[in-house]
Amino acid sequence: MMLEKALRWVRANSVPGAGIVISSRQRSSYPEVTGYFIPTLLSVGYKGLASQYARWLLSVQRDDGSFGMDGDPCGCGFAFDTGQVVRGWVTMIDRMPSLEAPLRRACDWLVRSADSSGRLPVPGPGGAWSLGRRGEVNEAIHLYVLPPLRDAAEILNERSYREFVGKSLDHYLRNAILTDFRQPNALTHFYGYVQEALVDLGCDAEARAGMASVAELQQPTGAVPAYHDVEWVCSTGLAQLALVWFRLGETARGNKAAEFLSSLQSGSGGFYGSYGVGADYFAAEEISWAVKYAIESVQRQISSHFDNTATSYQSDISPSDARVEAVLQRLGDLNGKRLLDAGCGKGRYVKLIKQLYPEAMITAMDVSPQMLRHVPQGIRTVQNSILNMPFADGEFDAVICIEALEHAVQIEESVRELARVLAVNGKLIIIDKNAEKLGSLEIPSWEKWFDTEELASMMREEGLEVSSEFVGYDGVRRPDGLFVCWSGTKTCHKRESPESLFLEKTRG
């Protein structure tokens, strides 16, 4: 699967004590890419690696608060690069409070470096942003700086950042070319930055217009030319366009682009910068930023799948369903207890539990906002992935994860998160499919079924005492081996340092 292979590339190409490599040929780390890789790492449960990247960035921040390219003749920081470090740090500050002062310095530099209209500085002509005969990179990519700066404004309660974001957005909406892919400098990679930023900033109409301009040139294979007037493909740009199409609900185009992107992936899990006759964007080396956006496009593809198929899922389940009985028997009286349903779908289990235990404090979490719309009133809902849940250690007395772990892709990291948010003596109930029955149902490419003992072993590694048994489902009362119920009681806190997690991910 494209995501798993891409994660293998990340593990193999992270520099010990630093960030992600620039490419398979350039083995040093670069602040811009390392910074915007951090949220991606967190989204797949790689917290230790994300912490390492964040700490390395602290070590290379310039005295004025900015970030840039080592050896650059002007010796000055780049607004785009600094903004991407901010993007990473704002997702880490809860875990690393020491980032607050450096984050402020980076944000202050961004605001200070702009002119009175909110326009951020660009490198001089013929410099780092030169595209040769095609001119310079479209400075509208600076829109991609604004969402993380807006997030920093909220986290740091800094009104001046918020005001700057509004002013700068207005400048680029008025003065930049945002929605015409036929411009000579519109490489899909840079164009993708602009379109994703427009979505992040609430400018969906502009993003739809920009993506419509691209759609005119998408091939039946799903490929999109790197520029409007070439036949070769930029891998990063294709991944970014797929991501934006998924975010805008244009799933068919996103699926086609993702399918073509998957066909380009190397055995290493990486992607060369470009492919095809005449390709001239890092065509001879695997680049790290292509891997980042490939990971994110697959993640968004999965959540979009559930948004688009939400109507086919049930909102209710019978109290006599054997899976329900298994959950209730193992959890007991939940009144006054804190329960998390991780991957709740439409909330059919928590709906029934709330009826039986009205004093239970229930949180229903799912990646799909369309699914969460069906969760009954009175139940707290959270849109999020199992891999990086926004809950404190030990926040819940009980956690259930029913037919959801199979979609989490990164199973060990998901089990670690499920155990992390469970209180000592709390119960974790996982009900999912048995790997021995693979082939009995048609499933998406990313879905995983589990070996009974392998999953039990993962749970034990997280400090749980575990038992498992087959259970029935729907109208099947006598278990036929398709569904397994794993039940774990947390006996201790298992804390792992960022360093140990990094070593685990890079071992071998």
Backbone torsions as a table, in degrees:
resi	resn	phi	psi	omega
1	MET	NA	142.2	-174.6
2	MET	-56.5	-42.6	-176.8
3	LEU	-64.9	-47.3	-178.3
4	GLU	-63.0	-40.8	179.2
5	LYS	-66.2	-39.4	178.8
6	ALA	-63.8	-39.4	178.8
7	LEU	-67.0	-34.0	175.6
8	ARG	-62.3	-39.6	177.6
9	TRP	-62.6	-41.9	179.6
10	VAL	-60.8	-46.9	-178.7
11	ARG	-61.7	-39.1	-177.5
12	ALA	-77.2	-16.7	-172.9
13	ASN	-121.8	21.5	170.4
14	SER	-92.8	130.4	-177.6
15	VAL	-81.4	122.9	179.4
16	PRO	-52.8	127.1	179.2
17	GLY	78.2	3.6	-178.7
18	ALA	-136.3	-139.8	-176.3
19	GLY	-116.9	-153.7	178.3
20	ILE	-80.9	147.4	177.2
21	VAL	-66.8	159.2	173.3
22	ILE	-67.2	-48.5	-177.7
23	SER	-160.9	178.8	178.4
24	SER	-65.5	-19.4	177.7
25	ARG	-100.7	-35.7	-178.1
26	GLN	-101.2	100.8	-166.1
27	ARG	-90.7	8.4	175.2
28	SER	-90.4	166.6	178.9
29	SER	-96.5	153.9	-179.7
30	TYR	-129.2	134.0	-173.1
31	PRO	-56.8	-44.6	-175.8
32	GLU	-56.0	-53.6	-175.9
33	VAL	-70.5	-41.4	177.7
34	THR	-59.2	-41.3	179.8
35	GLY	-62.9	-49.1	-175.7
36	TYR	-83.6	-1.7	171.1
37	PHE	-78.5	-24.0	-173.3
38	ILE	-57.9	-49.8	178.0
39	PRO	-59.7	-33.5	178.6
40	THR	-65.8	-43.0	177.3
41	LEU	-61.0	-44.4	179.2
42	LEU	-61.9	-36.8	-177.0
43	SER	-68.0	-18.2	177.7
44	VAL	-109.4	11.2	174.9
45	GLY	85.4	10.2	-179.0
46	TYR	-89.8	67.5	-174.5
47	LYS	-70.1	-38.3	179.6
48	GLY	-62.9	-43.2	179.2
49	LEU	-67.2	-39.5	177.0
50	ALA	-61.0	-40.7	178.2
51	SER	-64.2	-40.8	177.8
52	GLN	-60.7	-46.8	179.7
53	TYR	-59.3	-44.0	-177.3
54	ALA	-63.6	-39.6	179.7
55	ARG	-68.2	-39.6	178.5
56	TRP	-62.1	-39.8	179.2
57	LEU	-61.4	-34.6	174.9
58	LEU	-57.8	-37.7	-174.8
59	SER	-74.7	-16.0	-177.0
60	VAL	-115.6	8.3	176.4
61	GLN	-67.9	136.9	-179.7
62	ARG	-75.9	162.9	-176.7
63	ASP	-58.8	-32.2	-178.3
64	ASP	-84.2	-0.4	178.4
65	GLY	100.9	-9.6	-173.8
66	SER	-90.7	177.8	174.7
67	PHE	-135.0	150.0	179.1
68	GLY	-162.9	-158.4	-173.5
69	MET	-101.2	125.3	176.2
70	ASP	-59.3	134.2	178.0
71	GLY	83.7	1.4	178.4
72	ASP	-63.9	132.1	-174.4
73	PRO	-57.6	-35.0	-176.7
74	CYS	-78.1	-17.8	177.9
75	GLY	64.4	19.3	-176.9
76	CYS	-110.6	161.8	179.0
77	GLY	-76.8	159.2	177.0
78	PHE	-108.5	133.2	-179.7
79	ALA	-63.7	-41.7	-178.0
80	PHE	-63.6	-46.1	-179.0
81	ASP	-62.2	-45.1	-179.3
82	THR	-62.1	-39.9	178.6
83	GLY	-62.4	-32.8	-178.9
84	GLN	-77.9	-27.2	170.8
85	VAL	-68.4	-40.5	174.6
86	VAL	-58.7	-41.6	178.4
87	ARG	-56.0	-41.6	178.9
88	GLY	-73.5	-45.7	-175.2
89	TRP	-66.2	-34.6	-179.0
90	VAL	-64.7	-24.3	178.0
91	THR	-84.5	-8.9	-176.2
92	MET	-109.9	-10.4	-167.9
93	ILE	-65.8	-29.3	176.2
94	ASP	-64.6	-34.6	179.6
95	ARG	-84.7	-26.2	-176.2
96	MET	-131.5	78.7	-178.5
97	PRO	-57.0	-22.4	179.7
98	SER	-65.5	-10.4	178.8
99	LEU	-76.5	-12.6	-171.9
100	GLU	-58.0	-51.4	-177.4
101	ALA	-64.3	-46.8	176.4
102	PRO	-62.4	-35.4	177.8
103	LEU	-63.4	-44.0	177.4
104	ARG	-60.2	-41.8	-178.8
105	ARG	-63.6	-40.4	179.0
106	ALA	-65.6	-44.2	180.0
107	CYS	-66.4	-41.7	178.1
108	ASP	-59.9	-41.5	179.2
109	TRP	-62.6	-42.4	179.9
110	LEU	-59.5	-48.6	-178.3
111	VAL	-64.9	-40.8	-177.9
112	ARG	-69.6	-30.4	-175.6
113	SER	-78.2	-17.5	-177.5
114	ALA	-79.2	160.5	174.9
115	ASP	-86.1	-176.6	-172.8
116	SER	-66.9	-18.5	179.3
117	SER	-86.8	-10.5	-175.3
118	GLY	97.3	5.1	178.4
119	ARG	-76.8	125.8	179.5
120	LEU	-83.2	151.7	-175.3
121	PRO	-71.4	147.3	178.0
122	VAL	-119.5	154.4	175.4
123	PRO	-61.2	155.7	-179.8
124	GLY	-66.1	156.3	179.2
125	PRO	-52.9	138.6	179.6
126	GLY	79.3	4.0	-178.4
127	GLY	-95.3	-138.9	-173.1
128	ALA	-63.4	-21.7	-177.8
129	TRP	-102.9	13.3	-177.9
130	SER	-73.0	135.5	174.1
131	LEU	-113.9	25.5	178.8
132	GLY	65.5	-129.9	-177.1
133	ARG	-64.9	-15.1	-179.4
134	ARG	-86.5	-1.7	177.6
135	GLY	97.5	-141.0	-177.9
136	GLU	-115.7	156.8	174.2
137	VAL	-55.8	138.1	178.1
138	ASN	-61.4	119.1	-176.7
139	GLU	-67.1	-5.5	174.9
140	ALA	-65.4	-11.8	174.2
141	ILE	-62.0	-16.5	176.4
142	HIS	-65.0	-15.3	171.1
143	LEU	-57.7	-27.9	-178.1
144	TYR	-71.9	-10.8	174.2
145	VAL	-81.3	-27.8	-168.9
146	LEU	-71.3	-41.7	179.0
147	PRO	-59.0	-45.4	177.3
148	PRO	-66.2	-32.2	176.8
149	LEU	-67.5	-37.8	175.2
150	ARG	-62.8	-41.5	178.6
151	ASP	-64.4	-39.3	177.4
152	ALA	-63.5	-36.4	177.7
153	ALA	-59.1	-40.2	179.9
154	GLU	-71.4	-45.3	-176.7
155	ILE	-65.6	-40.7	-176.0
156	LEU	-94.7	-1.9	-179.0
157	ASN	53.2	50.8	-175.9
158	GLU	-114.5	101.9	-175.6
159	ARG	-63.0	-34.1	-176.7
160	SER	-62.7	-34.4	177.4
161	TYR	-66.9	-43.0	-179.6
162	ARG	-61.4	-43.8	179.7
163	GLU	-65.2	-38.3	179.2
164	PHE	-64.5	-41.2	179.7
165	VAL	-58.0	-45.4	178.9
166	GLY	-61.4	-43.8	-179.3
167	LYS	-66.9	-43.7	-178.1
168	SER	-67.2	-41.9	176.8
169	LEU	-58.3	-44.2	179.5
170	ASP	-61.2	-39.8	179.0
171	HIS	-60.0	-49.4	-175.3
172	TYR	-71.9	-34.0	175.7
173	LEU	-63.3	-33.4	-178.2
174	ARG	-83.4	-31.2	-166.3
175	ASN	-118.2	-13.4	-175.6
176	ALA	-105.1	155.8	173.8
177	ILE	-87.3	114.9	-170.4
178	LEU	-112.8	-24.4	-165.7
179	THR	-127.4	17.3	-178.7
180	ASP	-117.0	101.7	-178.8
181	PHE	-70.8	-13.1	-177.2
182	ARG	-85.6	8.4	173.2
183	GLN	-69.8	144.9	-175.6
184	PRO	-62.4	-25.7	-177.2
185	ASN	-97.6	12.1	-173.7
186	ALA	-89.2	68.9	169.0
187	LEU	-62.8	137.3	-176.4
188	THR	-54.1	-34.0	179.7
189	HIS	-61.8	-50.4	180.0
190	PHE	-70.4	-37.9	177.7
191	TYR	-62.0	-38.1	178.9
192	GLY	-63.4	-37.7	174.6
193	TYR	-55.2	-47.4	-175.7
194	VAL	-64.1	-45.0	-176.3
195	GLN	-67.7	-40.6	178.3
196	GLU	-66.2	-39.4	178.1
197	ALA	-62.4	-40.3	178.7
198	LEU	-60.5	-40.6	177.1
199	VAL	-63.9	-46.6	179.8
200	ASP	-58.1	-33.9	-174.8
201	LEU	-91.6	7.0	176.9
202	GLY	81.6	14.0	-179.2
203	CYS	-98.1	60.1	-174.5
204	ASP	-63.7	-36.4	-178.5
205	ALA	-62.2	-43.5	178.7
206	GLU	-66.6	-41.0	179.0
207	ALA	-63.3	-40.0	178.8
208	ARG	-64.8	-38.5	177.5
209	ALA	-65.9	-42.1	179.1
210	GLY	-64.4	-39.4	-179.8
211	MET	-74.8	-28.1	174.9
212	ALA	-65.1	-35.3	177.8
213	SER	-64.7	-36.6	176.8
214	VAL	-72.0	-41.3	-174.9
215	ALA	-58.2	-28.8	178.9
216	GLU	-59.2	-24.4	-175.0
217	LEU	-110.8	1.3	177.8
218	GLN	-68.5	133.5	-177.8
219	GLN	-84.5	161.2	176.7
220	PRO	-55.9	-27.1	178.4
221	THR	-72.5	-14.7	-173.6
222	GLY	101.6	-14.4	-179.3
223	ALA	-67.2	149.8	172.9
224	VAL	-128.0	129.7	-179.7
225	PRO	-62.1	148.5	-177.4
226	ALA	-62.2	-38.8	170.3
227	TYR	-125.5	164.4	-176.0
228	HIS	-64.4	-22.8	-172.2
229	ASP	-114.4	23.3	176.6
230	VAL	-127.5	171.7	178.0
231	GLU	-108.2	-15.0	-179.1
232	TRP	-79.3	164.4	-171.1
233	VAL	-120.0	138.5	172.3
234	CYS	-96.2	118.7	-175.1
235	SER	-62.7	-46.6	-179.4
236	THR	-60.2	-46.5	-179.6
237	GLY	-59.9	-40.7	179.4
238	LEU	-63.8	-41.3	177.4
239	ALA	-63.4	-41.8	179.6
240	GLN	-64.8	-42.3	179.4
241	LEU	-64.6	-40.7	176.2
242	ALA	-58.8	-45.1	-179.8
243	LEU	-58.6	-45.4	-178.5
244	VAL	-68.1	-41.0	177.2
245	TRP	-59.7	-42.3	177.2
246	PHE	-62.2	-42.5	-178.5
247	ARG	-65.1	-31.4	179.6
248	LEU	-87.6	0.7	179.2
249	GLY	82.7	10.0	177.9
250	GLU	-91.9	69.1	-168.0
251	THR	-66.4	-37.6	-177.3
252	ALA	-60.5	-45.4	178.3
253	ARG	-66.7	-41.1	178.1
254	GLY	-61.2	-43.7	179.3
255	ASN	-61.7	-41.3	-179.6
256	LYS	-66.0	-42.6	179.2
257	ALA	-64.8	-42.1	-179.9
258	ALA	-65.3	-37.6	179.2
259	GLU	-64.0	-43.6	178.7
260	PHE	-66.4	-40.9	178.6
261	LEU	-58.4	-43.0	179.9
262	SER	-58.9	-35.2	-179.4
263	SER	-68.7	-17.5	-179.2
264	LEU	-89.3	-15.4	-170.9
265	GLN	-65.0	135.1	178.9
266	SER	-76.0	165.5	176.0
267	GLY	-61.6	-25.7	178.0
268	SER	-71.1	-16.3	-173.3
269	GLY	98.5	-7.9	-178.4
270	GLY	-94.5	-175.6	-179.5
271	PHE	-138.0	132.6	168.4
272	TYR	-67.5	156.0	-175.5
273	GLY	-62.4	-32.9	-178.9
274	SER	-155.3	160.3	-174.8
275	TYR	-139.6	141.2	173.8
276	GLY	117.4	170.7	-179.2
277	VAL	-64.5	125.8	179.0
278	GLY	87.3	-0.4	-177.7
279	ALA	-57.3	130.3	-177.2
280	ASP	-136.3	20.2	177.5
281	TYR	-111.5	96.2	-179.7
282	PHE	47.6	46.9	-173.0
283	ALA	-71.0	-17.7	-175.5
284	ALA	-109.7	12.2	-180.0
285	GLU	-146.5	147.4	177.0
286	GLU	-81.0	125.9	-173.4
287	ILE	-106.5	143.2	-173.4
288	SER	-69.1	-34.7	-175.5
289	TRP	-71.2	-24.1	173.9
290	ALA	-65.5	-37.7	179.6
291	VAL	-66.4	-42.0	178.6
292	LYS	-55.1	-50.8	-174.9
293	TYR	-75.4	-25.6	172.6
294	ALA	-63.8	-44.2	178.0
295	ILE	-59.2	-48.0	-176.0
296	GLU	-68.8	-33.7	180.0
297	SER	-67.7	-38.4	177.7
298	VAL	-67.4	-42.0	178.4
299	GLN	-59.2	-44.0	179.9
300	ARG	-70.0	-32.2	176.6
301	GLN	-61.4	-41.2	-179.6
302	ILE	-66.4	-48.4	-179.5
303	SER	-65.0	-35.1	177.7
304	SER	-65.2	-36.0	177.7
305	HIS	-56.6	-44.1	-178.4
306	PHE	-74.2	-32.8	173.3
307	ASP	-60.6	-43.9	-174.3
308	ASN	-77.5	-20.8	-178.9
309	THR	-109.6	11.1	-175.6
310	ALA	-55.8	-35.8	-177.0
311	THR	-65.8	-19.6	-177.7
312	SER	-86.3	-6.5	-179.3
313	TYR	-95.3	149.2	-176.7
314	GLN	-81.7	147.8	178.3
315	SER	-97.8	-10.6	-177.4
316	ASP	-133.4	158.2	174.9
317	ILE	-142.8	143.3	-176.8
318	SER	-70.2	137.8	175.4
319	PRO	-59.2	-21.3	-179.0
320	SER	-89.6	-1.3	175.7
321	ASP	-61.3	134.4	-175.2
322	ALA	-61.4	-28.2	177.5
323	ARG	-69.3	-40.3	176.5
324	VAL	-61.8	-46.8	-179.4
325	GLU	-59.8	-39.9	179.3
326	ALA	-62.9	-42.4	179.2
327	VAL	-64.2	-50.0	-175.7
328	LEU	-64.7	-40.2	179.6
329	GLN	-62.8	-37.7	-175.8
330	ARG	-82.0	-26.9	-177.0
331	LEU	-92.0	-28.4	-179.9
332	GLY	69.1	-155.7	-176.4
333	ASP	-68.0	119.6	-177.3
334	LEU	-102.1	0.5	177.9
335	ASN	-59.0	129.2	-178.9
336	GLY	79.0	0.1	-179.1
337	LYS	-99.5	156.5	179.0
338	ARG	-99.5	117.5	-176.5
339	LEU	-118.8	135.2	172.5
340	LEU	-114.6	129.5	168.5
341	ASP	-104.4	103.8	-176.2
342	ALA	-90.7	111.2	-173.4
343	GLY	84.3	55.0	-168.3
344	CYS	-78.3	-13.7	-173.4
345	GLY	61.1	-130.3	179.6
346	LYS	-85.0	2.7	175.5
347	GLY	83.7	28.4	-174.9
348	ARG	-70.3	-29.9	177.3
349	TYR	-74.5	-45.4	-178.4
350	VAL	-69.2	-28.7	175.8
351	LYS	-60.1	-46.1	-179.9
352	LEU	-69.9	-41.6	179.9
353	ILE	-62.9	-39.3	179.6
354	LYS	-64.9	-35.6	176.9
355	GLN	-65.6	-38.6	-179.0
356	LEU	-78.8	-33.6	-176.4
357	TYR	-130.4	77.8	-173.8
358	PRO	-63.2	-19.3	180.0
359	GLU	-91.4	2.9	176.7
360	ALA	-70.6	141.6	177.6
361	MET	-99.9	102.2	-167.1
362	ILE	-109.7	135.8	171.9
363	THR	-118.3	128.0	177.9
364	ALA	-112.0	122.7	-176.1
365	MET	-123.3	138.8	177.0
366	ASP	-155.0	158.2	177.8
367	VAL	-78.2	-18.7	-172.4
368	SER	-101.0	116.3	176.2
369	PRO	-63.9	-30.3	178.5
370	GLN	-65.9	-39.0	176.0
371	MET	-63.8	-45.5	-174.7
372	LEU	-64.9	-22.6	178.3
373	ARG	-62.0	-21.2	-177.2
374	HIS	-92.6	-6.4	179.8
375	VAL	-68.5	133.9	-175.5
376	PRO	-61.2	154.1	175.4
377	GLN	-60.5	150.1	178.9
378	GLY	91.5	-5.2	177.3
379	ILE	-113.4	125.5	179.4
380	ARG	-65.1	132.9	178.6
381	THR	-116.9	144.4	179.3
382	VAL	-138.2	126.9	175.4
383	GLN	-92.2	114.2	-176.7
384	ASN	-171.1	164.4	175.4
385	SER	-89.7	152.1	175.5
386	ILE	-63.4	-26.4	-172.1
387	LEU	-70.9	-20.0	-176.9
388	ASN	-150.6	68.6	-171.3
389	MET	-76.3	140.2	-176.2
390	PRO	-85.5	49.3	-177.8
391	PHE	-126.2	153.9	-179.5
392	ALA	-74.3	158.9	173.2
393	ASP	-57.0	133.0	175.9
394	GLY	67.2	24.7	-174.3
395	GLU	-73.0	-20.7	-172.9
396	PHE	-121.8	144.6	176.1
397	ASP	-81.1	-23.1	179.0
398	ALA	-150.3	144.1	178.0
399	VAL	-133.3	131.2	172.7
400	ILE	-118.6	145.7	179.7
401	CYS	-143.6	99.3	-169.7
402	ILE	-116.9	116.5	-178.1
403	GLU	51.9	38.7	178.6
404	ALA	-124.7	-35.5	-179.9
405	LEU	-58.7	-31.1	-179.4
406	GLU	-62.1	-19.1	-179.9
407	HIS	-101.8	0.5	-172.3
408	ALA	-81.0	-15.3	176.0
409	VAL	70.9	-59.7	179.2
410	GLN	-92.0	92.6	-168.1
411	ILE	-74.6	-47.7	-179.2
412	GLU	-59.0	-43.0	180.0
413	GLU	-65.7	-35.7	178.9
414	SER	-67.7	-43.3	177.9
415	VAL	-62.6	-39.5	177.6
416	ARG	-59.8	-42.6	179.7
417	GLU	-67.7	-42.7	178.8
418	LEU	-59.4	-40.6	179.1
419	ALA	-72.8	-35.3	-178.1
420	ARG	-60.3	-42.4	-175.3
421	VAL	-83.3	-0.4	-179.2
422	LEU	-92.0	133.5	178.3
423	ALA	-71.5	155.8	174.1
424	VAL	-59.2	136.4	-174.9
425	ASN	76.0	1.2	176.8
426	GLY	-78.1	164.9	-177.6
427	LYS	-110.9	134.5	171.9
428	LEU	-113.2	122.8	178.1
429	ILE	-115.5	120.6	175.1
430	ILE	-116.9	125.5	173.9
431	ILE	-121.9	123.8	-177.3
432	ASP	-159.0	-175.7	-172.0
433	LYS	-82.8	153.3	-178.8
434	ASN	-92.2	125.4	-177.5
435	ALA	-59.5	-25.5	179.8
436	GLU	-66.5	-16.2	-178.8
437	LYS	-101.8	10.1	177.9
438	LEU	-54.7	136.9	-178.3
439	GLY	101.0	-13.9	-179.8
440	SER	-79.7	-18.6	177.6
441	LEU	-132.9	151.4	173.2
442	GLU	-79.9	128.0	-175.7
443	ILE	-133.5	157.8	175.6
444	PRO	-65.6	162.3	-175.3
445	SER	-64.2	-28.5	-175.8
446	TRP	-87.1	-9.9	-174.2
447	GLU	-73.6	138.2	179.3
448	LYS	-121.1	139.7	171.3
449	TRP	-109.8	162.6	-165.0
450	PHE	-120.2	140.3	167.0
451	ASP	-73.6	130.0	-172.2
452	THR	-56.1	-50.6	-176.5
453	GLU	-72.7	-32.9	179.8
454	GLU	-62.9	-44.9	178.8
455	LEU	-68.3	-39.5	177.4
456	ALA	-60.1	-39.0	179.1
457	SER	-64.8	-40.2	176.7
458	MET	-60.3	-40.1	180.0
459	MET	-67.0	-40.4	179.0
460	ARG	-63.6	-35.4	178.6
461	GLU	-60.7	-24.4	-179.3
462	GLU	-96.6	15.7	173.5
463	GLY	86.9	25.0	179.6
464	LEU	-109.3	143.4	167.3
465	GLU	-87.9	126.2	-164.9
466	VAL	-123.8	141.3	167.4
467	SER	-133.8	160.0	179.8
468	SER	-147.4	153.0	174.7
469	GLU	-159.5	155.5	174.8
470	PHE	-71.6	145.7	177.6
471	VAL	-132.9	157.0	174.8
472	GLY	-78.1	-177.5	-176.9
473	TYR	-164.0	154.5	-178.7
474	ASP	44.7	-123.3	-179.5
475	GLY	-90.5	5.1	-178.6
476	VAL	-89.7	104.4	-177.4
477	ARG	-83.8	-40.6	-180.0
478	ARG	-86.6	119.2	-177.4
479	PRO	-55.5	133.8	179.2
480	ASP	-110.7	10.2	176.5
481	GLY	92.0	-1.8	-179.3
482	LEU	-76.4	-42.1	-177.4
483	PHE	-109.1	139.6	176.0
484	VAL	-121.3	140.7	173.0
485	CYS	-110.7	117.1	173.8
486	TRP	-100.8	129.1	-179.5
487	SER	-122.4	125.5	-178.6
488	GLY	-128.8	138.8	173.9
489	THR	-110.2	126.9	-176.5
490	LYS	-79.3	121.6	-176.9
491	THR	-101.4	-15.6	-179.0
492	CYS	-160.7	161.7	170.2
493	HIS	-79.4	133.6	172.3
494	LYS	-113.6	109.7	-179.0
495	ARG	-108.3	133.5	178.2
496	GLU	-124.1	135.1	-179.4
497	SER	-73.5	157.1	174.6
498	PRO	-55.2	-36.1	-178.5
499	GLU	-64.5	-42.6	-177.8
500	SER	-68.7	-36.1	177.6
501	LEU	-66.2	-39.8	178.3
502	PHE	-62.3	-43.5	179.6
503	LEU	-62.6	-37.5	179.1
504	GLU	-63.7	-41.5	-176.2
505	LYS	-72.3	-26.4	-176.1
506	THR	-103.7	2.0	-178.5
507	ARG	-62.4	134.7	176.9
508	GLY	82.1	NA	NA
